Amino acid sequence: MGTERQLLRAYNTLINPDYLEEDVYPEGYPALVIIHTSNSEVAHAHWHHGMEIVHVIHGGGLFTVDGHHHLLLDGDSLLVSPYQLHQATTLDSGHGPVRIVSVTFNNEMVSKIYPFADRALFSLESLKADTQVKVRLNELMKDVNNLYEQQDTASGFLLNAALYQLLHLAYTRLTVGVRKPESVRSGNNVVMEILGYLETYHGENLKESEVAADFGYSREHFSRLFKKATGWTFKAYLTHLRLEDAQDRLLRTQESLSQIARYTGFPNTSSFIAAFK
């Protein structure tokens, strides 16, 4: 296996304080390919400058993207837009190890071909994403999975071709809008750090004034900053995260309402039930 292909298998799990994951992209390829094969593997909250595509070959995974939960099973795919905060846990299917393909595109390289590539928002619900498009997306992700395992150096050409075809499909058929310029982050960004903190610790007793102080802001300044960056009030966003978590637990576990309320950060069952109304 050539050096470039070996680099495809290496990735850096360093996550900055603002939750930007510092990926090491392989030279000559537009994306970093990772194959997840461990049951109950956890990818902590992070974001990228480039788009990420995930496809489940076998098994399953629970993915959270900007506070929304997605349960993926055999054959399912997921698009993660640039700058979207996301985390994941692979799930034991009970029938052997999972196999999930993750393709994270190098925005610096992609932007040389497609300017402002990181401004695009992606979704499988795009009006242009008909059944044929979704089938093609899954086929290309399967190709990436198969080519990734090839030992001969020449297969790198086919792998590169599949990655660029994924880019073409995504940018021509799977976009649903453009991110606002003020929502595009770079470097150390305190808003992403705050969102990552809430994603990670929303199950705890968080108060806006205390979180503001922890990040060096007055409550008033923090409130304005948060609303401008997210379009949500702090309380509404935190409740949204907790409800998404609670809904997932209701569907996947046998936990009681009081347990779910406690695990997801609600002070009691009454406040938990009231939030659902």
C-alpha positions in Angstrom: 0.0 0.0 0.0 1.4 3.4 -1.0 2.1 6.2 1.5 -0.9 8.2 0.3 -3.3 5.3 1.0 -1.7 4.8 4.4 -2.5 8.5 5.2 -6.1 7.8 4.3 -6.3 5.5 7.2 -4.7 7.9 9.7 -6.7 10.6 11.4 -6.1 13.1 14.2 -8.8 13.1 16.9 -7.6 16.4 18.4 -10.6 18.6 19.2 -9.9 22.3 19.9 -11.6 24.3 22.7 -14.1 25.6 20.1 -14.8 22.0 19.1 -13.1 22.2 15.7 -11.7 18.8 15.0 -8.2 19.1 13.5 -8.2 16.4 10.8 -5.1 15.5 8.9 -6.2 15.2 5.3 -4.3 12.9 3.0 -2.3 14.6 0.3 -3.8 14.2 -3.2 -7.3 13.3 -2.0 -10.2 15.7 -1.4 -11.4 13.9 1.7 -10.5 11.9 4.8 -12.1 8.4 4.8 -12.6 6.7 8.1 -14.2 3.2 8.5 -15.7 2.7 11.9 -15.8 -1.0 12.9 -16.1 -0.9 16.7 -19.3 -1.4 18.6 -20.2 1.4 21.0 -17.5 3.7 19.6 -18.0 7.3 20.6 -17.2 10.4 18.5 -17.4 13.4 20.7 -19.0 16.7 19.7 -17.0 18.5 16.9 -17.4 20.3 13.6 -15.4 20.7 10.4 -15.0 23.4 7.7 -16.0 20.8 5.1 -19.0 18.6 4.5 -19.2 15.1 5.9 -21.1 12.2 4.5 -21.9 9.1 6.6 -23.1 5.7 5.3 -23.9 2.6 7.3 -22.8 -0.6 5.6 -23.7 -2.8 8.6 -25.0 -2.2 12.1 -26.1 1.2 13.2 -25.3 4.5 14.8 -26.9 7.3 16.8 -25.9 10.7 15.4 -26.7 14.1 16.8 -26.4 17.1 14.4 -27.0 20.5 15.7 -29.1 19.0 18.5 -31.2 16.8 16.2 -31.0 13.0 16.7 -30.7 10.6 13.7 -30.8 6.8 14.1 -29.0 5.2 11.1 -29.3 1.5 10.3 -28.1 -0.7 7.4 -28.1 1.2 4.2 -28.8 4.7 5.7 -26.9 7.8 4.9 -26.5 11.2 6.6 -25.2 14.6 5.4 -23.5 16.9 7.8 -23.1 20.5 6.5 -19.9 22.5 7.2 -19.8 24.0 10.7 -22.6 21.8 12.0 -21.8 20.5 15.5 -22.2 16.8 15.6 -21.4 13.7 17.6 -22.1 10.0 17.2 -22.1 6.6 18.9 -22.0 3.3 17.0 -24.6 0.8 18.1 -24.2 -3.0 18.6 -26.5 -4.7 16.1 -26.1 -8.0 17.8 -24.9 -9.5 14.6 -21.2 -8.8 14.5 -19.2 -5.5 14.4 -20.6 -2.4 12.8 -19.2 -0.9 9.6 -19.8 2.7 9.0 -18.1 4.8 6.3 -17.3 8.5 7.1 -16.1 10.9 4.4 -15.0 14.3 5.6 -14.1 16.7 2.7 -11.1 19.0 2.9 -12.7 22.5 2.5 -9.4 24.1 1.6 -9.0 21.8 -1.4 -12.6 21.8 -2.4 -12.8 25.6 -2.3 -10.1 25.9 -4.9 -12.6 24.2 -7.4 -15.9 25.5 -5.9 -15.5 28.9 -4.2 -17.2 29.4 -0.9 -17.9 25.6 -0.7 -18.3 25.9 3.1 -21.3 28.2 2.7 -23.6 25.4 1.4 -26.2 23.6 3.5 -27.0 20.0 2.6 -29.9 17.7 3.2 -31.3 14.5 1.8 -34.6 16.3 1.8 -33.4 18.6 -1.0 -36.1 19.0 -3.7 -33.5 17.8 -6.2 -32.8 14.6 -4.2 -35.1 12.2 -5.9 -34.9 8.4 -5.4 -32.3 8.0 -8.1 -30.0 10.6 -6.4 -30.2 8.9 -3.1 -29.5 5.5 -4.7 -26.5 7.0 -6.4 -25.2 8.5 -3.1 -25.4 5.1 -1.4 -23.7 3.4 -4.4 -20.8 5.8 -4.3 -20.4 5.4 -0.5 -20.3 1.6 -1.0 -17.7 2.2 -3.7 -15.6 4.2 -1.3 -15.9 1.4 1.3 -14.8 -1.2 -1.2 -12.0 0.8 -2.7 -10.7 1.8 0.7 -9.7 -1.8 1.3 -7.9 -2.3 -2.0 -4.2 -3.0 -1.6 -3.0 -1.9 -5.0 -1.8 1.6 -5.5 -3.7 2.1 -8.8 -7.1 1.7 -7.0 -6.4 5.2 -5.5 -7.4 6.6 -8.9 -10.9 5.0 -8.6 -11.2 6.1 -5.0 -10.4 9.7 -5.9 -13.0 9.4 -8.7 -15.7 8.2 -6.3 -14.9 11.1 -3.9 -15.1 13.7 -6.6 -18.4 12.2 -7.9 -19.7 12.5 -4.3 -18.8 16.2 -4.3 -20.5 16.7 -7.7 -23.7 15.0 -6.5 -23.8 16.9 -3.2 -23.2 20.3 -4.7 -25.6 19.9 -7.7 -28.5 17.8 -6.1 -28.3 17.9 -2.3 -28.0 21.6 -1.4 -30.9 23.3 0.4 -29.5 26.8 1.0 -26.6 29.0 1.9 -25.3 29.7 5.4 -25.3 33.3 6.5 -21.8 34.9 6.5 -21.9 35.7 10.2 -22.6 32.0 10.9 -19.4 30.9 9.2 -16.7 30.3 11.8 -13.0 30.0 11.5 -10.3 29.4 14.1 -11.1 29.8 17.8 -14.8 30.7 17.9 -16.5 31.2 21.2 -20.0 30.5 19.9 -19.0 27.1 18.7 -17.3 26.5 22.1 -20.5 27.4 23.9 -22.7 25.2 21.6 -20.3 22.3 22.1 -20.4 22.9 25.9 -24.2 22.8 25.9 -24.3 19.7 23.6 -22.0 17.9 26.1 -23.4 19.1 29.4 -27.1 19.8 28.7 -28.0 17.1 31.2 -26.6 19.1 34.1 -28.2 22.0 36.0 -27.1 24.8 33.7 -28.0 28.5 34.3 -27.5 31.2 31.7 -25.8 33.6 34.1 -23.3 30.9 35.3 -22.5 29.8 31.7 -22.1 33.4 30.7 -19.6 34.0 33.6 -17.7 30.8 32.7 -17.1 32.2 29.2 -16.2 35.7 30.5 -19.5 37.6 29.6 -22.1 39.4 31.5 -25.5 37.7 31.3 -26.9 40.5 29.1 -24.0 40.5 26.6 -24.0 36.7 26.5 -27.8 36.7 25.8 -27.4 39.0 22.8 -24.4 37.1 21.5 -26.2 33.8 21.7 -29.4 35.0 20.1 -27.6 36.7 17.2 -25.4 33.6 16.5 -28.1 31.0 16.8 -31.5 32.6 16.5 -32.5 31.0 19.8 -32.6 32.2 23.3 -30.3 30.3 25.7 -33.3 28.8 27.5 -35.1 27.7 24.3 -31.9 26.2 22.8 -31.1 24.3 26.0 -34.7 23.0 26.3 -34.5 21.9 22.6 -31.4 19.9 23.3 -32.9 18.3 26.3 -36.2 17.4 24.5 -34.3 15.8 21.6 -32.3 13.7 24.1 -35.4 12.8 26.0 -37.3 11.8 22.9 -34.5 9.5 21.8 -34.4 7.9 25.3 -38.2 7.3 25.2 -37.8 5.5 21.9 -34.7 3.5 22.6 -34.7 2.7 26.3 -37.0 1.4 29.1 -36.1 4.3 31.4 -38.9 5.8 33.5 -40.1 9.4 32.9 -38.4 10.4 36.2 -35.1 8.9 35.1 -35.3 10.5 31.7 -36.1 13.8 33.2 -33.1 13.5 35.5 -30.7 12.3 32.8 -31.6 15.1 30.4 -31.4 18.0 32.8 -35.0 18.7 33.7 -35.4 19.5 37.4 -38.4 17.2 37.8 -40.9 15.1 35.9 -43.5 18.0 35.9 -41.2 20.4 34.1 -40.2 17.6 31.7 -43.8 16.9 30.8 -44.7 20.6 30.5 -41.8 21.2 28.1 -43.3 18.6 25.7 -46.6 20.5 25.5 
